[in-house]
Amino acid sequence: MTVIVGYVPTPVGETALNRAGEEARLRGERLVVVSSSRGDSTVDPTYPQTSALPRIIAKIRSDGVECEVRNVERVRDAAQAILDVAEEVGADLIVLGLKRRSPVGKLLLGSTTQRVLLDSRCSVLAVKS
């Protein structure tokens, strides 16, 4: 089967990607990285070339994990992009990063994380950085 990770080029996204790589290695499964962008600009920070993505992917591959990166451009709903890829590949696990939040912010997760947690047909691992 497959492990999916929703990636954004932030410390939280990098933590999720590293953990997803560990999970895929431990489970003997492949990893699919979903990197989405609204496509507003070629300097949009969600484009992988502006991030640590290539370095982290190289490390994951050197650990023997088959890894695929899917750049989903012009998407308005990152949660749906993650859920669609998970459904398409028959994912066993989705890994998402969580930001630290204030006491009030803890009442609500980020909308992408919340939607994936509620709508996923497979297990979801939420990782704090």
C-alpha positions in Angstrom: 0.0 0.0 0.0 1.0 3.6 0.2 1.7 6.4 2.7 0.6 9.9 1.7 1.9 13.2 3.1 0.6 16.7 2.5 3.6 18.9 2.1 4.1 22.6 2.4 7.6 24.2 2.5 7.6 25.1 6.2 9.2 23.6 9.3 5.8 21.9 10.0 5.7 20.5 6.4 9.3 19.3 6.6 8.6 17.5 10.0 5.6 15.8 8.4 7.6 14.7 5.4 10.4 13.3 7.5 7.9 11.4 9.6 6.1 10.1 6.5 9.4 8.8 5.2 10.0 7.0 8.4 6.5 5.5 8.4 6.9 4.3 4.8 10.3 2.7 5.6 8.9 1.0 8.7 5.9 -0.3 6.8 7.8 -1.3 3.7 5.5 1.0 1.6 6.0 3.7 -1.0 5.5 7.3 -0.2 3.5 9.8 -2.2 4.1 13.5 -1.5 1.2 15.8 -2.3 2.4 19.4 -2.8 -0.3 21.8 -3.8 -0.4 25.3 -5.0 -3.1 27.8 -5.9 -0.9 28.6 -8.9 -1.0 32.3 -8.3 2.7 32.8 -9.2 5.8 30.9 -10.1 7.3 32.2 -6.9 4.5 30.8 -4.8 6.2 29.4 -1.7 4.4 26.1 -2.1 6.4 25.3 -5.3 8.8 22.5 -4.3 11.9 24.1 -5.9 11.7 26.9 -3.3 11.8 24.4 -0.4 13.9 21.7 1.2 11.8 19.1 -0.6 14.5 17.8 -3.0 17.0 17.3 -0.1 14.5 15.5 2.1 13.2 13.3 -0.8 16.9 12.3 -1.6 17.3 11.3 2.1 14.1 9.2 2.1 15.1 7.5 -1.2 18.6 6.7 0.2 16.8 4.9 3.1 15.3 2.6 0.4 11.8 4.1 0.2 10.1 4.4 -3.2 8.9 8.0 -3.4 6.8 10.0 -5.8 6.1 13.7 -5.7 2.8 15.0 -7.1 2.6 18.7 -7.6 -1.1 19.6 -7.7 -1.3 23.1 -9.2 -4.2 25.6 -9.2 -6.0 23.9 -6.4 -8.2 25.8 -4.1 -8.8 23.0 -1.7 -5.6 21.3 -0.5 -7.6 18.9 1.7 -9.5 17.6 -1.3 -6.2 17.2 -3.3 -4.8 15.1 -0.5 -8.0 13.0 -0.2 -8.2 12.5 -4.0 -4.6 11.2 -4.2 -5.2 9.0 -1.1 -8.2 7.5 -2.8 -6.5 7.0 -6.1 -3.5 5.1 -4.7 -5.4 3.2 -2.0 -3.4 4.8 0.8 -3.0 3.1 4.2 -2.0 6.3 6.0 -2.0 10.0 5.5 0.6 12.1 7.4 -0.1 15.8 8.1 1.8 18.4 10.1 0.2 20.5 12.9 1.3 23.9 14.1 1.4 24.9 17.7 -1.7 26.9 18.5 -2.9 29.3 21.3 -5.5 27.9 23.7 -8.2 29.5 21.6 -6.6 28.2 18.4 -6.6 24.7 19.9 -10.4 24.6 19.7 -10.1 24.4 15.9 -7.5 22.7 13.8 -6.5 24.2 10.5 -9.2 23.7 7.9 -7.1 21.4 5.8 -6.1 19.2 8.7 -9.6 19.1 10.1 -11.1 18.2 6.7 -8.6 15.4 6.1 -9.1 14.0 9.6 -12.9 14.0 9.2 -13.2 12.8 5.6 -10.3 10.3 5.2 -11.1 6.7 4.6 -7.7 5.6 6.0 -5.8 6.4 9.1 -4.3 9.8 9.6 -1.2 10.6 11.6 -0.9 14.2 12.8 2.7 15.3 13.6 3.7 18.3 15.6 7.0 20.0 14.9 
